[in-house]
């Protein structure tokens, strides 16, 4: 049925596109015709994929919605591969076909500079430094971390990623001026207010979803209009609830998997800043926003597929297709950054930054070796020693019980001899 339905939709779409091209005279603009042909080809592929692609773990609001984003992932990955194989100049100028205002080098905004919270030198507005930092990225930080919390579903992992990214900004501010921020902008506005409040609201939403009663009733079986509207709104909530328990310290496999998730998450965050830097896209451009919307939709599916694969590898024998696509997209974005501006990426870290990262890596490796190797060997040795002691104690006890029994037999035999003599 699905295959027949797919062929019908494709046939109707192809006829509609052909009818449109026959009605109008084909322009003699090669660039316009190329763009229109590419868009039509993408629409046909998306139509095929929405009806024919494999279903993911989510079924609300509709499985076709998540199949659509899976196909968008394929299109975006193909676009990245195309950009990767262009020269730096051609790749940047190719962005003009998407938006004529692109392809122009843009200055980076520096959020550092004067870091005084209260500036007594400015009598008209001594708090001007705070107001300058309150731009459109403040609510973006909040909503971004609210949605990331809904994807990760773990307070500790969200806080680790949030703090780690601020350390990355400290470490890489010599490469991108956009990373240069005041200390209170890093830790008060970002980590505590924006990120922390977004994580808190996300965890409250997760708590509500975990306690919510999931009873799905047909829309036309609900008698009241209020109930119908409530059912329509709940269509955009999960069909059922799965609580994520990552348990990174339970085994070496889960620990490495959680570290890999954090690494890919941070790399995707860095790609946001480096891509707009190497492709000359302003931060407020709609393509940057569309990329974030894209990652919000595909990231949730990828995290669920990763968790299912980690939690029940017997049932989920393979990692999900959306998780593989997200990993491939993140890697391809990083390769574009490396190719388009290797000079910026190879700028050496300051010495004190290098020391801090070396110390952090040594601590993580030391803890890993202690937790999953040294500690296990120590516990195994203690368990074997305890078992040997218990075995020795039971053996001594058996020997002592055997001696007591023989002495009782001797007393009984002596008593019998005395009775016979009497």
Residue pairs with C-beta under 8 A, 6 or more apart in sequence:
2 51
2 52
3 52
5 51
6 48
6 51
6 52
9 47
9 51
10 44
10 47
10 48
13 43
13 44
13 47
14 44
17 40
17 43
17 44
26 33
27 33
31 97
35 97
42 75
45 71
45 74
45 75
46 68
46 71
46 72
46 75
49 67
49 68
49 70
49 71
49 74
50 64
50 67
50 68
50 71
51 64
51 67
53 67
53 70
53 71
54 67
54 70
54 321
55 63
55 66
55 67
56 63
56 66
56 67
56 70
56 301
56 304
56 305
56 320
56 321
56 322
57 301
57 304
57 305
57 308
57 320
58 66
58 238
58 239
58 300
58 301
58 304
59 239
60 235
60 236
60 237
60 238
60 239
61 235
61 236
66 297
66 301
69 294
69 297
69 298
69 301
69 322
70 298
70 301
70 321
70 322
70 325
72 294
72 298
73 294
73 298
73 322
73 325
73 326
73 329
74 325
76 294
76 329
77 325
77 328
77 329
77 332
80 329
80 332
80 333
80 336
81 332
83 91
83 94
83 279
83 336
84 332
84 335
84 336
84 339
86 94
88 339
88 340
88 341
91 279
91 336
91 340
92 102
92 103
92 279
92 280
92 340
93 103
95 102
95 103
95 279
95 280
95 281
96 102
96 103
98 287
99 285
99 287
102 279
102 280
102 281
102 285
103 280
104 280
105 280
106 280
106 281
106 282
108 176
108 177
108 178
108 277
109 177
109 178
109 283
110 177
110 178
110 180
111 133
111 178
111 180
111 181
111 182
111 185
112 173
112 180
112 181
112 182
114 129
115 129
115 182
115 183
115 184
115 185
116 129
117 127
117 129
117 130
117 184
118 126
118 127
119 126
119 127
119 128
119 129
120 126
122 128
125 131
129 182
133 182
133 185
133 189
136 284
137 283
138 189
138 194
141 190
141 194
141 195
141 198
142 194
142 195
142 197
142 198
143 198
144 198
144 292
145 158
145 162
145 194
145 195
145 198
145 199
145 202
146 198
146 199
146 201
146 202
146 205
147 202
147 296
148 158
148 161
148 198
148 202
148 299
149 155
149 158
149 198
149 199
149 201
149 202
149 203
149 205
149 206
150 202
150 205
150 206
150 300
151 296
151 299
151 300
151 303
152 158
152 161
152 244
152 303
153 206
153 243
153 244
153 303
154 244
154 246
155 199
155 203
157 246
157 258
157 261
157 262
158 199
158 202
159 196
159 199
160 262
161 262
161 265
161 266
162 190
162 191
162 195
162 196
162 199
163 191
164 262
164 266
165 266
165 269
166 186
166 187
166 190
166 191
168 179
168 266
168 269
168 270
169 179
169 181
169 186
170 179
170 186
170 353
171 349
171 353
171 356
171 357
172 179
172 270
173 179
173 180
173 181
174 347
174 349
174 350
175 344
175 345
175 347
176 273
176 274
176 277
176 344
178 273
178 277
178 283
179 273
181 190
209 237
209 238
209 241
210 241
210 243
212 237
212 241
214 238
214 239
214 240
214 241
216 239
217 231
219 228
219 231
219 232
222 228
222 231
242 304
242 307
244 303
244 307
245 311
246 254
246 258
246 307
246 310
247 254
248 254
248 255
248 258
248 259
249 255
249 371
251 372
252 368
252 372
253 310
254 310
255 368
255 371
255 372
257 306
257 310
261 303
261 306
264 326
264 327
264 330
267 330
267 334
268 295
268 326
268 330
268 333
271 330
271 333
271 334
271 337
272 288
272 291
272 292
274 337
274 341
274 344
275 281
275 291
275 333
275 336
275 337
276 282
276 283
276 285
276 288
277 341
277 344
278 336
278 337
278 340
278 341
278 344
279 336
279 340
281 287
281 288
282 288
295 326
298 322
298 325
298 326
299 326
301 320
301 322
301 323
302 320
302 322
302 323
302 325
302 326
304 320
305 316
305 319
305 320
305 321
305 322
305 323
306 319
306 320
306 323
308 315
308 316
308 320
309 316
309 318
309 319
309 320
309 323
337 345
338 345
349 357
